[in-house]
Amino acid sequence: MDPSGVAAQTQKSPWGSVGPAGPACSLTEVMSEQLARQLDEENAFPALSDPAVDPLRSEEAPDTASDLMLAQMLQMQFDREFDDQLRREEKKFNGDSKVSISFENYRMVHPYEDSDSSEDEVDWQDTRLDPYRADKPQTTPRRGFSGKGKNITTKHDEDTCGRKNTARMDNFAPEVHVGDGLGMDLKLSNQVFNSLKQHCYSEQRRSARLHEKKEHSTAEQAVDPRTRLLMYKMVNAGVLENINGCISTGKESVVFHADGGSLEEQPVPEEVVLKVFKTTLNEFKNRDRYIKDDYRFKDRFSKLNPRKVIRLWAEKEMHNLSRMKKAGIPCPDVVLLKKHILVMSFIGKEHVPAPKLKDVTLGSEEMKEAYQQVLQMMQQLYQNCSLVHADLSEYNMLWHQDKVWLIDVSQSVEPTHPHGLEFLFRDCRNVSTFFQKRGVSEAMSVYDLFNTVTGLNIPVGAEDEALFMAEIVALEKRNEDHIQKRGKKTFLVTSEDGGPPLEPDSDD
């Protein structure tokens, strides 16, 4: 016997025993319906012992014998998948917005027909037929009344008008919380509704005014869009390298620290400050008295345009600093003036501003030296610069490199100002009080300090402040009359005060 034939007989299939192949059949026999029924009978499933547990014979199984039923079931499944996709698109479109847009009208399956909807799909329910929603009051017919006889109701009925007024509250602004007045059957009288309506209108106008004022004003540690644009232009022009942040705030301005760039006319320090004068007059409402009676700016003063007043205020500080710099008084150097932004040199080192005189701790000898420097600066300011600081105190004096530096001279006026001597007397009082509290024995009284600075010899007497102030007011009156007789109205500041040239700016 052939050994290969023996090996073929002894080899077993890994899938088990292989049965004999069925008889071959032709295509005609396959298409025969009789052959199909015969195969169904041969391959029929055996009957289950408990027909009740057969899922295919349960009562809940739909009838799939009809092609129409199969088509409806497939269409229902397609519609549900379409609605799921529509739900995702709606959620993506609305996002976190408080006002959402519903795609409910584009749904294929009605919410009450969709029995498979879960509890988290409550938002898809049709709220147009909400059974808990209060009915709106019925409108009065065009003829003006409804009903007959004793049951007649006119459009002036108290209950009807009350319900209508409650329904009209839905037309108020969204920020007005009116509550569910219809659900509580609330009845508002015409007087109450008109008062609420007027209040809402007033609040809307007030909110609009506050928003507009906030957008167009320079508040504390913040700038308005116009000021921000000016600062960006300085950086783009190369005058500044960058703006680091706010270092000081006051009643009249906000001060920012910046790194200097370059200018064609003059060098720019490595560290500079931007003094942005506030465009709101809320915190410093009495600034008019410092500028409208100053003979240098009297004809240019306009009380009707606050922005022009602010620019004039910044220009005033620039000219005062230029006078002080010529006299050798320690003060910041003016770099550039652009509208209400004044760029000056930085008094400090490595982004750290110099401390104010009220915050620095000095020894007795250093405090005496500081007092002598302040006394000398007040004399130079009055006699050489023809200026009165008008707000001199320990808050406006810095201690840097063993010297006292003067800042904030925008309110400084000339001695010929109608209230110039009064401002000087107030400065003398602040300086004398501060150094006396710090234990400086050489500190003079306010009366002696005033006479020393001005060179006047007003008798002190019993040091009655009322009599002393009366003498000062009399001097101011005589000085004002003398100036009016001479016809002295305006001083030109371009040639006398110097400073960087000003470019004409168009009004905003």
C-alpha positions in Angstrom: 0.0 0.0 0.0 1.1 3.5 -0.8 2.5 5.1 2.5 1.2 8.5 1.5 -2.3 7.1 1.2 -2.0 5.6 4.7 -0.9 8.9 6.1 -3.9 10.7 4.5 -6.3 8.2 6.1 -4.8 8.4 9.6 -4.6 12.2 9.7 -7.4 13.8 11.6 -8.9 17.3 11.1 -8.3 19.8 14.0 -11.9 21.0 13.7 -13.3 17.6 14.5 -14.8 15.0 12.2 -15.8 16.2 8.8 -19.2 15.1 7.6 -19.9 14.0 4.1 -20.6 16.8 1.7 -24.2 17.4 0.7 -25.4 16.6 -2.7 -24.8 19.3 -5.2 -27.9 21.3 -6.5 -28.4 23.5 -9.5 -29.5 27.2 -9.6 -33.0 26.1 -10.6 -33.4 24.0 -7.4 -32.2 26.9 -5.3 -34.8 29.3 -6.7 -37.5 26.7 -6.1 -40.0 27.7 -3.3 -40.7 24.0 -2.5 -37.0 23.5 -1.8 -37.0 26.6 0.5 -40.0 25.3 2.6 -38.3 21.9 2.9 -35.1 23.5 4.2 -37.1 25.6 6.7 -38.8 22.4 8.0 -35.4 20.7 8.4 -33.7 23.6 10.2 -36.7 24.5 12.4 -35.9 25.4 16.1 -37.2 23.0 18.7 -40.1 24.3 20.8 -39.2 25.8 24.2 -40.6 24.2 27.3 -41.9 27.6 28.6 -43.2 29.7 25.7 -43.9 32.6 28.1 -40.2 33.4 28.4 -39.6 33.5 24.7 -38.7 37.1 23.8 -39.7 36.5 20.2 -43.2 35.6 21.1 -43.8 38.2 23.8 -46.7 40.5 23.4 -44.4 43.6 23.4 -42.6 42.5 20.2 -43.9 44.5 17.3 -45.5 42.9 14.3 -42.8 42.7 11.6 -44.8 40.8 9.1 -45.8 44.0 7.2 -43.3 45.9 5.1 -45.1 49.2 6.1 -44.5 48.5 9.8 -40.8 47.8 9.1 -40.5 51.0 7.2 -42.1 53.0 9.9 -39.9 51.5 12.6 -36.8 52.3 10.5 -38.0 55.9 9.9 -38.6 56.4 13.6 -35.1 55.2 14.4 -33.7 57.6 11.8 -35.8 60.5 13.2 -34.5 59.8 16.7 -30.9 59.8 15.5 -31.6 63.1 13.7 -33.0 64.6 16.9 -30.0 63.6 18.9 -27.7 65.3 16.4 -29.9 68.3 16.4 -29.7 68.4 20.2 -25.9 68.4 20.1 -25.9 71.2 17.5 -28.2 73.3 19.7 -26.1 72.8 22.7 -22.9 73.7 20.8 -24.6 76.8 19.2 -26.0 78.2 22.5 -22.9 77.5 24.7 -23.1 79.3 28.0 -25.2 82.1 26.8 -28.1 83.2 29.0 -30.3 83.7 26.0 -30.6 80.4 24.0 -32.1 79.6 20.6 -34.3 76.4 20.4 -34.3 74.1 17.4 -37.5 72.5 18.6 -39.4 73.3 15.4 -36.9 71.3 13.4 -37.4 68.1 15.4 -38.7 65.1 13.5 -40.2 63.2 16.5 -42.7 65.0 18.8 -41.6 64.9 22.5 -44.8 63.1 23.5 -44.4 60.5 20.8 -40.8 59.8 21.8 -41.2 57.3 24.6 -37.5 56.6 25.0 -36.6 60.2 26.1 -34.8 60.2 29.4 -35.2 62.6 32.3 -32.3 64.8 31.2 -34.2 65.8 28.1 -36.8 67.9 29.9 -35.5 71.0 28.1 -36.9 69.5 24.9 -40.4 69.5 26.1 -42.9 71.8 24.4 -43.4 74.7 26.7 -46.1 76.2 24.6 -48.6 73.9 26.2 -47.2 74.2 29.8 -50.1 73.3 32.1 -48.5 75.3 35.0 -48.1 78.5 33.0 -50.5 81.2 34.0 -53.0 82.4 31.5 -52.6 86.0 30.3 -55.6 88.2 30.9 -58.2 88.3 28.1 -58.3 91.3 26.0 -61.3 93.6 26.0 -63.3 93.5 22.8 -63.1 96.5 20.4 -66.4 97.7 21.5 -65.0 98.4 25.0 -67.0 96.0 27.1 -67.9 92.3 27.5 -70.9 90.5 29.0 -74.5 91.5 29.3 -76.7 93.0 31.9 -75.4 92.8 35.4 -72.4 90.8 34.3 -71.1 93.5 31.9 -67.4 94.3 32.3 -65.8 97.4 30.8 -62.1 98.0 29.9 -61.9 100.2 33.0 -62.6 97.3 35.4 -60.3 97.4 38.3 -59.5 93.7 38.3 -59.0 93.6 34.5 -56.7 96.6 34.5 -54.7 95.2 37.4 -54.1 91.9 35.6 -53.2 93.8 32.3 -50.7 95.9 34.2 -49.2 92.8 35.7 -48.8 91.2 32.3 -47.2 94.5 31.0 -44.4 94.1 33.5 -42.9 91.4 31.2 -41.9 94.2 28.8 -39.6 95.8 31.4 -35.8 95.6 31.0 -34.2 92.2 31.7 -32.4 93.5 34.7 -35.7 94.3 36.4 -36.8 91.3 38.4 -40.6 91.4 38.2 -41.3 87.9 39.5 -44.2 85.6 38.7 -47.0 88.2 39.0 -49.4 86.3 36.7 -49.0 83.1 38.6 -49.9 84.8 41.9 -52.8 86.6 40.2 -51.3 90.0 41.1 -53.3 93.1 40.3 -51.4 96.3 40.0 -53.2 99.6 39.9 -52.5 102.2 37.2 -50.7 104.5 39.7 -48.4 101.7 40.9 -47.7 100.5 37.3 -46.9 104.0 36.1 -44.5 104.6 39.0 -42.7 101.3 38.3 -42.5 102.1 34.6 -41.1 105.6 35.3 -38.6 104.2 37.8 -37.3 101.6 35.3 -36.9 104.2 32.6 -35.0 106.5 35.0 -32.7 103.6 36.1 -32.0 102.7 32.4 -31.0 106.3 31.7 -28.9 106.5 34.8 -27.1 103.3 34.0 -26.4 104.5 30.5 -24.9 107.7 31.8 -22.7 106.0 34.3 -21.5 103.5 31.7 -20.7 106.3 29.2 -19.0 108.3 31.9 -16.9 105.3 33.0 -15.9 104.6 29.4 -14.8 108.2 28.8 -13.1 109.0 32.1 -9.8 108.4 33.8 -10.6 106.7 37.1 -8.3 105.4 39.8 -5.6 103.1 38.5 -7.4 103.0 35.1 -7.4 105.0 31.9 -10.1 105.7 29.3 -9.7 104.4 25.7 -8.4 107.8 24.5 -5.7 108.0 27.1 -4.7 104.4 26.4 -4.4 105.2 22.7 -2.1 108.1 23.5 0.1 105.9 25.6 0.3 103.3 22.8 1.3 106.0 20.4 4.2 107.0 22.6 5.4 103.4 22.7 5.1 103.0 19.0 6.9 106.3 18.4 9.9 105.1 20.4 9.5 107.7 23.1 8.9 104.9 25.6 10.1 101.3 25.6 7.3 99.9 27.7 4.9 100.9 30.4 5.4 98.9 33.6 2.4 99.9 35.8 0.9 102.3 38.2 3.0 103.5 41.1 0.9 106.3 42.6 -2.6 107.7 42.6 -4.0 111.0 43.8 -7.0 113.2 43.7 -5.9 114.8 40.4 -3.8 112.2 38.5 -2.6 108.7 38.1 1.2 108.1 37.8 2.7 105.2 35.8 6.3 104.0 35.6 7.8 103.4 32.2 11.2 102.8 30.5 12.5 105.7 28.4 13.2 105.5 24.7 14.6 108.3 22.6 13.6 111.7 21.2 15.2 113.7 18.4 15.1 117.0 20.3 16.5 115.8 23.7 17.6 112.6 25.4 15.1 110.6 27.4 16.0 109.2 30.8 16.2 105.5 31.3 13.3 105.6 33.8 10.4 108.0 33.4 6.9 108.5 34.8 3.7 109.2 33.0 1.4 111.6 34.9 -2.1 111.1 33.6 -4.4 113.8 34.8 -7.9 112.5 35.5 -10.6 113.7 33.2 -13.2 113.6 35.9 -13.7 116.5 38.3 -15.4 114.5 41.0 -12.4 114.2 43.3 -10.9 117.7 42.8 -13.9 120.0 42.1 -12.2 123.2 43.3 -9.4 123.2 40.8 -10.9 126.1 39.0 -9.8 128.6 41.6 -6.2 127.7 40.9 -6.3 128.4 37.2 -9.1 130.8 36.3 -7.5 133.6 38.3 -4.0 132.8 37.1 -3.0 135.7 34.8 -1.0 133.3 32.7 -4.0 131.2 31.7 -6.9 133.5 32.5 -7.9 134.2 28.9 -7.6 130.5 27.9 -9.7 129.2 30.7 -13.1 127.6 29.7 -15.3 126.2 32.4 -17.6 124.6 29.9 -15.1 122.1 28.5 -13.6 119.8 31.1 -11.1 118.2 28.8 -9.6 121.5 27.8 -9.3 122.4 31.4 -7.4 119.2 32.1 -5.0 119.9 29.2 -4.5 123.4 30.5 -3.8 121.9 34.0 -1.1 119.6 32.6 0.4 122.5 30.6 0.5 124.6 33.8 2.5 122.0 35.6 5.0 121.7 32.8 5.7 125.5 32.8 6.0 125.5 36.6 8.5 122.7 36.6 10.5 124.5 33.9 10.7 127.6 36.1 11.8 125.6 39.1 14.4 123.7 37.1 15.9 127.0 35.9 16.1 128.3 39.5 18.0 125.1 40.5 15.2 123.6 42.7 15.3 119.8 42.8 12.3 118.6 40.8 11.5 116.2 38.0 12.7 117.0 34.4 10.0 117.5 31.8 10.4 115.2 28.8 7.1 115.5 26.8 3.6 116.9 27.1 0.8 115.3 25.1 -2.7 116.6 25.8 -3.3 115.6 29.5 -0.3 113.2 29.7 2.9 114.6 31.1 6.1 112.6 30.8 8.8 113.4 33.4 12.0 111.9 34.8 11.7 109.3 37.5 12.8 110.2 41.0 13.9 106.8 42.4 16.1 103.9 41.4 15.5 100.6 39.7 11.7 100.9 39.5 11.5 101.8 43.2 10.1 105.4 43.7 11.7 107.7 46.3 9.8 107.7 49.6 7.7 110.7 50.7 9.0 112.8 53.4 6.2 111.6 55.7 7.3 108.0 55.3 11.0 108.2 55.5 12.9 107.7 58.8 15.6 110.3 59.4 17.9 111.2 62.2 17.8 114.5 64.0 20.6 116.0 62.0 19.1 114.8 58.7 15.8 116.2 59.7 17.3 119.6 60.4 19.1 119.5 57.1 15.8 118.6 55.4 14.1 121.6 57.1 16.8 124.0 55.9 16.5 122.6 52.4 12.7 123.1 52.4 13.1 126.7 53.8 15.6 127.5 51.1 13.3 126.0 48.3 10.3 128.0 49.5 12.3 131.2 49.3 13.7 130.4 45.9 10.2 129.4 44.7 8.7 132.7 45.8 11.5 135.1 45.0 13.3 133.6 42.0 10.5 131.6 40.3 7.6 134.0 41.4 5.5 130.9 42.3 3.6 129.7 45.3 3.3 125.9 45.6 -0.2 126.1 47.0 -0.2 122.5 48.2 3.1 122.1 49.9 3.2 119.4 52.6 5.1 116.2 53.6 3.0 114.4 51.0 4.4 116.3 48.1 8.1 116.2 49.1 10.3 113.2 48.3 13.6 112.2 50.0 16.1 111.0 47.4 20.0 111.2 47.4 20.0 113.1 50.7 17.9 115.9 49.2 14.3 117.0 49.3 12.5 117.0 45.9 9.3 118.9 45.2 6.6 117.3 43.1 2.9 118.1 42.2 3.2 121.7 41.2 0.2 121.8 38.8 -1.8 123.9 41.2 1.1 126.4 41.8 0.2 130.0 41.2 2.0 133.3 41.0 2.1 135.6 44.1 -0.1 138.0 42.1 -2.9 135.5 42.2 -5.9 136.9 44.2 -5.4 134.1 46.7 -1.7 133.6 46.3 -0.7 134.8 49.8 -3.4 132.7 51.4 -2.1 129.6 49.7 1.4 130.5 50.9 0.2 130.9 54.5 -1.4 127.4 54.3 1.9 126.0 53.0 3.8 127.6 55.8 1.4 126.1 58.3 1.8 122.6 56.9 5.6 122.8 56.8 5.9 124.3 60.3 3.5 121.8 61.8 5.3 118.8 60.3 8.9 119.7 61.3 7.8 120.7 64.8 6.2 117.3 65.3 9.4 115.7 64.1 11.3 117.4 66.9 13.2 120.1 64.8 13.9 122.9 67.3 15.0 125.3 64.6 11.5 125.1 63.0 9.9 128.6 63.0 6.3 129.3 63.7 3.9 129.7 60.8 4.0 133.6 61.1 7.8 133.9 61.2 8.1 131.4 58.3 5.6 133.4 56.2 7.6 136.6 56.8 10.9 134.9 56.1 9.7 133.5 52.8 8.0 136.6 51.5 10.3 139.2 53.0 7.3 141.1 54.4 7.2 142.3 58.0 3.6 141.7 59.0 3.4 142.4 62.7 2.7 139.2 64.6 1.6 140.8 67.8 -0.3 138.3 70.0 -0.2 135.8 67.1 -3.8 136.1 66.4 -4.4 134.2 63.2 -7.5 136.2 62.4 -5.7 139.5 62.4 -2.8 138.0 60.5 -5.1 136.7 57.8 -6.8 140.1 57.6 -3.5 141.7 56.9 -2.8 139.1 54.1 -6.3 139.6 52.6 -5.6 143.4 52.6 -2.3 142.9 50.8 -4.0 140.7 48.2 -6.6 143.3 47.6 -4.1 146.1 47.1 -2.0 143.9 44.8 -5.1 143.0 42.7 -6.1 146.7 42.4 -2.5 147.6 41.4 -2.5 144.9 38.7 -5.8 145.9 37.3 -4.6 149.5 37.0 -1.5 148.4 35.1 -3.7 146.3 32.8 -1.7 143.2 33.5 -3.9 140.4 32.2 -1.8 137.7 30.5 1.8 136.5 30.7 3.4 134.7 27.8 4.7 131.4 29.0 6.5 130.2 25.9 9.6 132.4 26.2 9.8 132.8 30.0 9.1 129.2 31.2 10.6 127.3 28.3 10.0 123.6 28.3 9.3 121.3 25.3 7.4 122.8 22.4 3.7 122.0 22.3 2.1 120.6 19.2 -1.5 121.8 18.5 -3.9 119.1 19.3 -7.3 118.8 17.7 -10.2 118.7 20.1 -11.8 115.3 20.8 
